[in-house]
Amino acid sequence: MAFLRVRLSFPPSQITEPVIYNIGKQYDVVTNIRRANVTADTGWVVLEITGEADELERAVDHLRNISVEVEPVEGDVVQ
């Protein structure tokens, strides 16, 4: 199993879409939201994703293809 911690920044077109749910259903990954701030027109989420390395890569590629910005996060994000 591989592990990835990322910060997702959502464009306005994706704010109302179930993006995190969808990657959990479409790819064999487990998602865990660690922090988030979402408003009516913008949002970001710190997300932990666990699964096989190739599935993580496919999930991240999907996010980028739908215009979600994906950045790696280091360290503990829960305060």
TIMI-2910 file (N, C-alpha, C, CB; in pm, 1 decimal, decimal comma, always signed):
<rs>
+----------+----------+----------+----------+----------+----------+----------+----------+----------+----------+----------+----------+------+
!      n_x !      n_y !      n_z !     ca_x !     ca_y !     ca_z !      c_x !      c_y !      c_z !     cb_x !     cb_y !     cb_z ! resn !
+----------+----------+----------+----------+----------+----------+----------+----------+----------+----------+----------+----------+------+
!    +83,9 !   -119,4 !     +0,0 !     +0,0 !     +0,0 !     +0,0 !    +87,8 !   +125,0 !     +0,0 !    -95,1 !     +0,2 !   +122,2 !  Met !
!    +42,6 !   +222,2 !    -73,8 !   +111,2 !   +351,3 !    -81,3 !    +23,7 !   +456,3 !    -13,6 !   +141,8 !   +391,1 !   -229,9 !  Ala !
!    +84,9 !   +568,0 !    +20,1 !    +16,7 !   +675,2 !    +92,2 !    +56,4 !   +807,5 !    +29,5 !    +51,1 !   +672,8 !   +244,4 !  Phe !
!    -41,5 !   +897,0 !    +16,5 !    -16,7 !  +1027,6 !    -42,0 !    -97,3 !  +1130,4 !    +35,2 !    -52,7 !  +1029,9 !   -193,2 !  Leu !
!    -34,4 !  +1242,6 !    +69,6 !   -105,4 !  +1354,1 !   +132,7 !    -93,5 !  +1473,4 !    +39,7 !    -47,7 !  +1387,1 !   +275,9 !  Arg !
!   -208,2 !  +1526,6 !     -2,3 !   -210,5 !  +1634,8 !   -100,5 !   -307,8 !  +1744,0 !    -58,6 !   -248,2 !  +1580,9 !   -238,7 !  Val !
!   -283,3 !  +1862,1 !   -114,2 !   -378,2 !  +1973,2 !    -99,7 !   -444,6 !  +1990,3 !   -235,2 !   -306,9 !  +2107,6 !    -51,7 !  Arg !
!   -576,3 !  +1981,5 !   -235,7 !   -653,9 !  +1999,3 !   -357,4 !   -715,0 !  +2138,4 !   -356,5 !   -763,7 !  +1890,6 !   -370,5 !  Leu !
!   -699,5 !  +2211,0 !   -465,5 !   -763,3 !  +2341,5 !   -482,3 !   -862,9 !  +2327,9 !   -596,0 !   -657,9 !  +2455,6 !   -511,2 !  Ser !
!   -987,7 !  +2360,1 !   -565,9 !  -1096,5 !  +2338,0 !   -659,8 !  -1133,3 !  +2464,6 !   -736,0 !  -1217,5 !  +2285,2 !   -586,8 !  Phe !
!  -1151,4 !  +2454,1 !   -867,4 !  -1203,0 !  +2566,5 !   -944,3 !  -1353,5 !  +2579,4 !   -918,8 !  -1173,3 !  +2548,2 !  -1096,4 !  Pro !
!  -1410,9 !  +2694,2 !   -946,8 !  -1554,9 !  +2713,2 !   -922,8 !  -1642,2 !  +2605,6 !   -987,8 !  -1597,4 !  +2849,0 !   -974,0 !  Pro !
!  -1602,1 !  +2555,9 !  -1102,4 !  -1683,7 !  +2455,7 !  -1173,4 !  -1691,1 !  +2321,8 !  -1100,3 !  -1628,1 !  +2433,4 !  -1312,6 !  Ser !
!  -1600,0 !  +2297,0 !  -1006,9 !  -1596,5 !  +2168,9 !   -936,4 !  -1644,8 !  +2176,5 !   -790,8 !  -1456,6 !  +2114,8 !   -939,2 !  Gln !
!  -1679,1 !  +2295,4 !   -742,9 !  -1716,5 !  +2312,9 !   -602,4 !  -1836,0 !  +2226,9 !   -563,0 !  -1747,7 !  +2458,6 !   -574,8 !  Ile !
!  -1935,0 !  +2216,1 !   -648,2 !  -2055,9 !  +2141,5 !   -611,8 !  -2050,8 !  +1994,8 !   -653,6 !  -2176,5 !  +2206,9 !   -674,1 !  Thr !
!  -1941,1 !  +1951,6 !   -713,8 !  -1927,9 !  +1813,0 !   -758,3 !  -1870,4 !  +1725,0 !   -646,8 !  -1838,5 !  +1805,3 !   -883,5 !  Glu !
!  -1911,0 !  +1598,2 !   -638,6 !  -1859,3 !  +1507,1 !   -536,0 !  -1723,8 !  +1446,9 !   -577,3 !  -1961,0 !  +1394,4 !   -509,2 !  Pro !
!  -1624,7 !  +1532,7 !   -594,6 !  -1495,1 !  +1493,5 !   -650,8 !  -1425,1 !  +1387,4 !   -565,4 !  -1404,9 !  +1616,0 !   -664,7 !  Val !
!  -1419,1 !  +1406,0 !   -435,2 !  -1348,6 !  +1311,6 !   -347,9 !  -1422,3 !  +1178,2 !   -342,5 !  -1333,6 !  +1369,7 !   -206,0 !  Ile !
!  -1553,2 !  +1182,5 !   -332,3 !  -1633,0 !  +1060,4 !   -336,0 !  -1606,8 !   +985,5 !   -466,2 !  -1783,5 !  +1092,7 !   -321,3 !  Tyr !
!  -1606,6 !  +1058,0 !   -576,3 !  -1589,0 !   +994,7 !   -707,1 !  -1455,2 !   +923,7 !   -720,6 !  -1602,0 !  +1097,8 !   -816,1 !  Asn !
!  -1346,4 !   +982,2 !   -671,7 !  -1217,9 !   +911,9 !   -686,6 !  -1214,5 !   +787,0 !   -598,9 !  -1100,0 !  +1005,6 !   -650,4 !  Ile !
!  -1285,6 !   +790,1 !   -486,4 !  -1294,9 !   +670,2 !   -403,1 !  -1373,1 !   +559,0 !   -470,7 !  -1359,0 !   +703,7 !   -270,5 !  Gly !
!  -1472,9 !   +594,6 !   -550,8 !  -1554,3 !   +496,2 !   -621,5 !  -1489,1 !   +448,7 !   -751,2 !  -1690,6 !   +554,4 !   -651,5 !  Lys !
!  -1426,2 !   +541,5 !   -824,2 !  -1371,1 !   +508,6 !   -955,7 !  -1236,8 !   +437,1 !   -948,0 !  -1356,1 !   +633,9 !  -1037,5 !  Gln !
!  -1162,0 !   +462,0 !   -841,3 !  -1028,1 !   +405,0 !   -826,8 !  -1024,4 !   +329,0 !   -694,3 !   -916,7 !   +516,7 !   -832,0 !  Tyr !
!   -937,3 !   +235,1 !   -683,9 !   -928,9 !   +153,6 !   -562,8 !   -842,1 !   +225,5 !   -459,4 !   -871,3 !    +12,2 !   -594,6 !  Asp !
!   -895,1 !   +338,2 !   -406,7 !   -823,8 !   +418,1 !   -307,6 !   -917,0 !   +451,0 !   -191,5 !   -767,9 !   +547,8 !   -371,2 !  Val !
!   -857,0 !   +476,6 !    -76,2 !   -930,5 !   +521,2 !    +41,9 !   -892,5 !   +667,0 !    +65,9 !   -898,7 !   +431,4 !   +168,3 !  Val !
!   -992,2 !   +752,4 !    +83,0 !   -967,1 !   +894,7 !   +104,5 !   -999,5 !   +932,8 !   +247,8 !  -1049,3 !   +979,9 !     +6,8 !  Thr !
!   -923,3 !  +1028,4 !   +300,4 !   -943,6 !  +1077,7 !   +436,0 !   -920,7 !  +1228,7 !   +434,9 !   -847,9 !  +1006,0 !   +538,1 !  Asn !
!  -1026,6 !  +1305,5 !   +456,7 !  -1014,9 !  +1451,2 !   +459,7 !   -955,8 !  +1493,0 !   +593,6 !  -1153,3 !  +1519,5 !   +436,3 !  Ile !
!   -844,9 !  +1566,8 !   +589,4 !   -776,9 !  +1610,8 !   +711,6 !   -809,2 !  +1755,5 !   +747,5 !   -627,0 !  +1594,7 !   +696,0 !  Arg !
!   -824,9 !  +1839,5 !   +647,7 !   -864,0 !  +1980,8 !   +667,0 !   -934,6 !  +2025,8 !   +540,8 !   -739,2 !  +2073,4 !   +698,3 !  Arg !
!  -1019,3 !  +2125,8 !   +555,7 !  -1088,8 !  +2176,2 !   +438,2 !  -1143,1 !  +2315,7 !   +464,5 !  -1202,1 !  +2081,6 !   +397,8 !  Ala !
!  -1158,9 !  +2389,7 !   +355,7 !  -1224,2 !  +2519,5 !   +358,3 !  -1293,0 !  +2535,3 !   +223,2 !  -1121,6 !  +2637,1 !   +386,7 !  Asn !
!  -1424,6 !  +2529,8 !   +225,8 !  -1501,0 !  +2536,5 !   +102,1 !  -1607,9 !  +2643,5 !   +116,1 !  -1564,3 !  +2399,1 !    +67,6 !  Val !
!  -1617,2 !  +2730,3 !    +15,5 !  -1721,2 !  +2832,7 !    +11,2 !  -1804,6 !  +2809,3 !   -114,8 !  -1659,4 !  +2977,7 !    +13,1 !  Thr !
!  -1893,3 !  +2900,0 !   -143,4 !  -1980,5 !  +2884,1 !   -259,7 !  -1905,0 !  +2885,8 !   -392,8 !  -2084,5 !  +2992,8 !   -259,8 !  Ala !
!  -1787,8 !  +2951,4 !   -397,2 !  -1718,6 !  +2963,2 !   -525,9 !  -1572,5 !  +2922,0 !   -526,2 !  -1727,5 !  +3101,6 !   -572,1 !  Asp !
!  -1519,2 !  +2876,1 !   -415,1 !  -1380,6 !  +2830,4 !   -410,5 !  -1365,2 !  +2729,0 !   -297,5 !  -1282,8 !  +2950,2 !   -391,1 !  Thr !
!  -1255,7 !  +2653,9 !   -302,2 !  -1234,3 !  +2559,3 !   -194,3 !  -1100,7 !  +2489,2 !   -203,3 !  -1343,5 !  +2458,4 !   -193,0 !  Gly !
!  -1055,0 !  +2441,2 !    -86,9 !   -935,1 !  +2358,7 !    -81,3 !   -956,9 !  +2249,7 !    +23,4 !   -808,4 !  +2444,7 !    -48,0 !  Trp !
!   -888,6 !  +2138,8 !     +4,9 !   -898,3 !  +2023,9 !    +94,8 !   -759,3 !  +1964,1 !   +108,6 !  -1001,0 !  +1917,5 !    +42,1 !  Val !
!   -719,2 !  +1931,5 !   +231,1 !   -599,8 !  +1849,6 !   +252,2 !   -651,0 !  +1707,0 !   +265,0 !   -515,6 !  +1895,3 !   +381,0 !  Val !
!   -604,7 !  +1621,7 !   +175,3 !   -657,7 !  +1487,5 !   +161,5 !   -546,5 !  +1383,8 !   +170,7 !   -732,4 !  +1473,4 !    +29,6 !  Leu !
!   -569,8 !  +1279,9 !   +248,7 !   -481,7 !  +1163,8 !   +249,9 !   -545,8 !  +1057,5 !   +162,5 !   -457,0 !  +1110,9 !   +395,8 !  Glu !
!   -464,7 !   +998,1 !    +76,2 !   -513,0 !   +893,3 !    -14,0 !   -424,3 !   +770,8 !     +5,2 !   -512,3 !   +941,3 !   -164,2 !  Ile !
!   -487,2 !   +656,6 !    +26,5 !   -415,3 !   +530,9 !    +45,9 !   -461,3 !   +431,0 !    -58,8 !   -437,7 !   +474,8 !   +189,1 !  Thr !
!   -366,4 !   +354,5 !   -111,9 !   -398,4 !   +251,3 !   -210,6 !   -272,0 !   +206,3 !   -280,9 !   -501,2 !   +302,8 !   -313,1 !  Gly !
!   -288,7 !   +124,3 !   -381,4 !   -173,9 !    +81,6 !   -461,1 !   -120,7 !   +202,4 !   -539,0 !   -212,9 !    -35,2 !   -558,2 !  Glu !
!    +10,2 !   +205,8 !   -560,7 !    +75,2 !   +321,6 !   -623,4 !    +13,3 !   +356,3 !   -758,2 !   +223,9 !   +295,1 !   -640,9 !  Ala !
!    -17,2 !   +256,1 !   -840,0 !    -73,5 !   +285,4 !   -971,9 !   -214,2 !   +344,3 !   -960,5 !    -76,6 !   +158,2 !  -1057,7 !  Asp !
!   -291,4 !   +302,9 !   -861,8 !   -425,2 !   +359,2 !   -841,3 !   -416,5 !   +503,6 !   -790,4 !   -505,4 !   +272,4 !   -741,7 !  Glu !
!   -318,4 !   +531,1 !   -702,4 !   -297,9 !   +669,2 !   -657,1 !   -265,3 !   +759,1 !   -775,7 !   -184,6 !   +676,3 !   -551,8 !  Leu !
!   -178,4 !   +712,0 !   -861,7 !   -138,7 !   +789,6 !   -979,2 !   -258,5 !   +814,3 !  -1070,6 !    -27,0 !   +717,1 !  -1056,4 !  Glu !
!   -340,1 !   +713,2 !  -1092,2 !   -458,7 !   +728,9 !  -1175,8 !   -556,3 !   +828,5 !  -1114,6 !   -527,5 !   +594,0 !  -1196,5 !  Arg !
!   -575,5 !   +822,3 !   -982,4 !   -667,8 !   +914,6 !   -914,5 !   -617,9 !  +1059,0 !   -926,1 !   -683,7 !   +875,5 !   -765,2 !  Ala !
!   -488,0 !  +1081,0 !   -904,9 !   -431,0 !  +1215,7 !   -914,9 !   -439,6 !  +1266,3 !  -1058,7 !   -284,1 !  +1216,5 !   -866,5 !  Val !
!   -411,9 !  +1180,2 !  -1154,8 !   -424,8 !  +1220,5 !  -1295,8 !   -568,0 !  +1263,3 !  -1326,1 !   -382,8 !  +1104,9 !  -1389,9 !  Asp !
!   -664,8 !  +1189,5 !  -1274,5 !   -805,4 !  +1224,5 !  -1294,5 !   -835,4 !  +1362,6 !  -1236,8 !   -896,9 !  +1118,9 !  -1230,0 !  His !
!   -787,9 !  +1388,1 !  -1114,9 !   -811,1 !  +1518,3 !  -1052,0 !   -755,5 !  +1630,8 !  -1137,9 !   -747,9 !  +1522,6 !   -912,3 !  Leu !
!   -635,1 !  +1613,7 !  -1185,4 !   -573,2 !  +1716,8 !  -1269,4 !   -649,7 !  +1733,4 !  -1401,1 !   -425,7 !  +1681,5 !  -1297,7 !  Arg !
!   -701,8 !  +1624,6 !  -1455,8 !   -777,2 !  +1631,4 !  -1581,6 !   -908,0 !  +1708,0 !  -1566,6 !   -806,1 !  +1491,4 !  -1632,8 !  Asn !
!   -962,4 !  +1715,8 !  -1445,2 !  -1086,1 !  +1791,8 !  -1424,2 !  -1056,2 !  +1928,5 !  -1361,9 !  -1183,3 !  +1712,6 !  -1334,1 !  Ile !
!   -932,4 !  +1974,3 !  -1376,9 !   -887,7 !  +2109,2 !  -1337,6 !   -876,8 !  +2131,0 !  -1187,2 !   -981,4 !  +2210,9 !  -1393,7 !  Ser !
!   -860,8 !  +2023,2 !  -1110,4 !   -832,6 !  +2036,4 !   -967,8 !   -681,1 !  +2044,4 !   -952,1 !   -893,0 !  +1916,3 !   -885,0 !  Val !
!   -633,7 !  +2146,6 !   -882,9 !   -490,1 !  +2162,1 !   -859,1 !   -448,8 !  +2067,8 !   -746,5 !   -454,1 !  +2310,4 !   -823,7 !  Glu !
!   -341,7 !  +1991,9 !   -768,5 !   -294,9 !  +1892,4 !   -671,8 !   -152,2 !  +1927,0 !   -632,2 !   -303,0 !  +1747,5 !   -730,5 !  Val !
!   -130,6 !  +1950,7 !   -501,3 !     +2,7 !  +1983,2 !   -450,4 !    +35,4 !  +1890,1 !   -334,4 !    +11,2 !  +2132,4 !   -405,7 !  Glu !
!   +158,1 !  +1838,0 !   -327,1 !   +195,9 !  +1753,5 !   -213,8 !   +199,5 !  +1833,1 !    -83,8 !   +332,0 !  +1688,7 !   -239,0 !  Pro !
!   +169,4 !  +1766,3 !    +27,7 !   +171,5 !  +1828,5 !   +160,6 !   +263,3 !  +1745,5 !   +249,5 !    +26,5 !  +1838,6 !   +222,4 !  Val !
!   +346,1 !  +1813,4 !   +327,9 !   +437,3 !  +1746,6 !   +420,4 !   +391,6 !  +1770,5 !   +564,0 !   +582,6 !  +1796,6 !   +400,5 !  Glu !
!   +422,6 !  +1677,8 !   +652,9 !   +398,0 !  +1697,5 !   +796,0 !   +254,2 !  +1672,1 !   +836,5 !   +436,0 !  +1836,6 !   +835,2 !  Gly !
!   +228,8 !  +1691,7 !   +966,4 !    +96,2 !  +1670,4 !  +1024,4 !     +8,3 !  +1791,0 !   +994,3 !   +105,4 !  +1645,9 !  +1177,7 !  Asp !
!   -114,2 !  +1767,9 !   +952,7 !   -201,4 !  +1877,6 !   +914,7 !   -316,1 !  +1898,2 !  +1012,7 !   -256,2 !  +1853,5 !   +777,4 !  Val !
!   -326,7 !  +1815,4 !  +1115,2 !   -434,0 !  +1832,1 !  +1213,7 !   -379,8 !  +1907,4 !  +1332,6 !   -492,5 !  +1695,4 !  +1257,8 !  Val !
!   -448,4 !  +2015,7 !  +1370,3 !   -401,8 !  +2095,6 !  +1484,2 !   -502,4 !  +2091,1 !  +1595,3 !   -375,7 !  +2240,3 !  +1443,3 !  Gln !
+----------+----------+----------+----------+----------+----------+----------+----------+----------+----------+----------+----------+------+
</rs>
